[in-house]
Amino acid sequence: MGIGEEGTAMTDANGTAEHWDARYGEHEQFWSGNPNTALVEHVAHLDPGRALDLGCGEGADAIWLAEQGWQVTAVDVSGEALRRAQRAAEEAGVAGRIDWRRMDLASEFPRGEFDLISAQFLHSEVELPREEILRTAAAAVVPGGVLLIEGHANIPDWAPQQYHDHDVHLPSSRELLETLGLGEEWEVLVCAEHERIQNGPDGYIGARQDTTLKLRRSSAARSR
């Protein structure tokens, strides 16, 4: 499938798309090309259905999901990232299972309901209403479906200085769960922090803390 836009032409009043297109343009390949470890760990046992990948970047997670039999809607604000993702999906032979959507989640959200919604490190260098987006995502999960949220819990020492200069709060998994306030119709499957080894610039390898929140919506819940 090609790259589409939901509704009318996407606006970029805060420069989010321009910012991320420029960031991707700094590197021939921005991410590793491998699916996120947490996604593989927590989704591999699920029966395939309809999946939504929020902030899909260059598409490694969406491609992995498609290879497992999922029908995927993959969303990102960067047209450059989506062009790379589409090429990678074609090379992997799963382009027909992925609907790429260029969209600013701060102002719009994909239509439809999903058996799995994955938000892997949905953080941004530009202002982003993350909790509001995740609440909207929860409402789009079908009864019996899963919401998987992976996030950063700290800023590593090797991160650019601007990250340390700003008062950025990275919530724990428990804080995020309480902030979302999803109610009793959700079963908490995982709510935890864990350490992950990550490659930094100039060959530096260090540990950082991440959070995992995995929720299942009750089969008796009323979908929107």
WOKAMO-V612084 format. One record per helix or strand of 3 or more residues. SS is the DSSP state (2 for helix, 1 for strand). FROM is the first residue (numbers start at 1). TO is the last residue. If there is no record, write none. Layout:
ss: <SS	SS>
from: <FROM	FROM>
to: <TO	TO>
This chain:
ss: <1	2	2	1	2	1	2	2	1	1	2	1	2	2	1	2	1>
from: <3	16	37	50	60	71	79	95	98	114	130	141	161	173	186	201	205>
to: <5	25	43	54	67	76	92	97	102	120	139	152	165	180	199	203	217>
